[in-house]
Amino acid sequence: DVCSSDLRIVQLSDIHVGPYLRQRELENLVGLVNALRPDIIAITGDLIDRDMDSLPDAVAGLRGLRASEGIYMVTGNHDIYTDPFSFNSRSRGAVRIADAMEDVGVKTLRDETVMIGEGAYQLALMGMDWIVQRGSQNLFYDSARTRAALDAMDSKLAPGTPKVLLVHHPETFRETPDYGIGLALSGHTHGGGQIVLGEFRGQ
C-alpha cells in the first residue's frame, strides 16, 4: 500500500503558461517531474497566466505527467481571472481550464476531497478553490469564507483521518491547525518574492 510507507508528492505551482512558458518548456518540466517517480503530483494554482489562448500549450505540455496515485490541481487567482465567465453547477470561473486538464488526467479539486490509499493507511487529499471576491478581483485573504470551505470538506471526514491540503493562497495556513491538517501546500507568493508594503482595510 502506497500510504503504508513513504508517500512522494511533487508540487508544481504558479507555472503561468503564457508568453514566456510554452509547450516545449513544459515538456522538459514533465521529464524532470516523472524522473522523481511521484505518487501524487500537486499543481497548486496559476496554471495559466492571463490568456485562454495559452490553454492548448498547457494541455499538450503537461500531457505526459505520470503519478501512481494521481495528478491533482487547484485553481489560483490567474486561472479564475483568465476564465471568469465559465460556470457549472458547482464552480464559478476556470471551468474550461479544469475540463481541459481533466482530458489529460489532471483532476481539479474544487472544495472537495479525494481519498488516497486503502484501509488504515488512507489519507484525505483536500483541494480548495481560489475564493472569488464578489464584485472585485482583489487578492486579500478571506478567513471566513476559507473556514467555511474547510468546514464543509472536513465535516465529511472521519475523525483522525490524516489530511493534506492543496490551496493556492498561503495565508490559509493560519487555519490549518484547527482542522488537523498535517501538510498544506500552496503557491501564490512565487517563493516569497511578492512583497507588498502598506495597509488596506486593516490588513
Secondary structure, 3 states (H helix, E strand, C coil): CHHHCCCCEEEECCCCEECCECHHHHHHHHHHHHHCCCCEEEEECCCECCCHHHHHHHHHHHCCCCCCCCEEEECCHHHHHHCCCCECCCCECCHHHHHHHHCCCEEECCCEEEEECCHHHCEEEEECCCCCCCCCCCCCCCHHHHHHHHHHHHCCCCCCCCEEEECCCHHHHHCHHHHCCCEEECCCCCCCCCCCCCCCCCC
